[in-house]
Amino acid sequence: MGALFISNLTLSHFRSHKRAVIQTDARSVSIHGPNGAGKTNILEAVSLLSPGRGIRRSSAQDMTRRPEALGWKLTALLHSMGQTHEVEVWSENGAARQVRIDGKPTPQNALARIARVLWLIPSMDRLWIEGADGRRRFLDRMTLSFLPDHAEQSLAYEKAMRERNRLLKDMVREPSWYLALEQQLAEAGAAIHANRVAAIQALTEAQDQAETAFPTATLTLICDMPTTAQDLRRALADNRMRDLAAGRTLIGPHRADLEGVYAAKDVPARDCSTGEQKALLVSLILANARALAADFGAPPLLLLDEVAAHLDANRRAALYDEITALGAQAWMTGTGAELFDTLGSRAQMFEVTETNGVSDVRMQP
C-alpha cells in the first residue's frame, strides 16, 4: 500500500490567512481554535488539491483575502505513491483558478492522477433530511473519487440540459432542434447513472468487508429513468410534450436521489437520531476511503471539519483508531485541543487564532 500525504502547505492571501505555512509529516493533522479563527479555511485549501469547487463550493473570487489582495495562491508538497509533487493552485482578479503540477500548467482534473481527497463537513450533517440536491452532490463526489471522468460526463450533461431547457422555455416544437441535444443528454446521462451504480457497489463491498465501530448504511439509488443511452434518448423524445408544458427536462439522472438505511436497525437514515445520522456519514466516508485505498493504491486525504460534533468520546476514539489503521493523513478541526487527546502522538497539533481579521497558525508541542 502506498502513501499519500502533504508535508508542506502554504496559503497566501487565502480567506482569513494573509500568509500561513504548515509543515507536517505523514501523520494526521489536528487543528483547534475558536469558531471563526480560520480552521475551516485550511481544510478548504487542501480540498482545492482535487478537482471540483472544494468543500464550500465557493467562487475563486470569494476565496480572496480582502481588501489588500486581488488574488490568492496555495502551494503544497504532495507525496503520492513514492513520488513528491509541487502543486500550485491560484486565482488572479477573481478569475477561474489555475493549477500547476511540478511547474507545468495542467487542467484541474489532472489533480486526480496524483491525489484523492474526501471530506465530511458540518453542512453535510443534514444530508438525509434535506433535499435530494445535496444527496446527489454527496453521491457524485464519492463517484468522482473513484472515476475522475465522472466530472466530464456531468458537465456535458448539464450543458446539454441547459440548452434543451432553453428550447423548452421558448416553446420550440420542431423536433430537429432537439435530436442532437437529446443524443448528448442520453449518452452522458447513461454514463452518469452507470458511474453512480458502480460507486455504490464499491462502497457496499467496502462496508461489508470492514470491521468498524460505525453503523453500516445500505444505499439505494432512486432514479426513474431508462438506464441505456438508446432507451434514454427515446424516452426524452417521447416526453418532449410533457417537458414543454413544464418548461424543463423531467427525466434523467438530475432527478435521482440517494436513499440510506441504518442496516442493523432497518431504519431509514432520515428517521435516525442526529447522532446516528452523523455516525452513518462517518461510516460512509471511511468506507469510501477504504475502497479508494485499494483502487488508487493509497488511502485518500481526509478532511473532517468539526468532526467531534455529535460523536461521543468512544466514537471519537474509534474514528481516530480507524483513520490510523487505514494509514490516511486526516486533517481535522475542533474548537478544543482536548477533542483530540486520544490521538496522542499519532497526530500533529496546530492552533489557529485570529486577530483583527488575520489568522495565525502555530504548531503545538
Secondary structure, DSSP 8 states (H G I E B T S, - for coil): ---EEEEEEEEEEETTEEEEEEE--SSEEEEE--TTSSHHHHHHHHHTTSSSSTTTT--TGGGB-TTT-SEEEEEEEEEETTEEEEEEEEEETT---EEEETTEEE-GGGGGGT--EEEE-GGGGGTTTS-HHHHHHHHHHHHHHH-TTHHHHHHHHHHHHHHHHHHHHTT---GGGTHHHHHHHHHHHHHHHHHHHHHHHHHHHHHHH---SS--EEEEEE--S-SSHHHHHHHHHHTHHHHHHHTS--SSGGG-EEEEEETTTTEEGGGS-HHHHHHHHHHHHHHHHHHHHHHHSS--EEEETTTTTT--HHHHHHHHHHHHHHT--EEEEES-GGGGGGGGGGEEEEEEEEETTEEEEEEE-
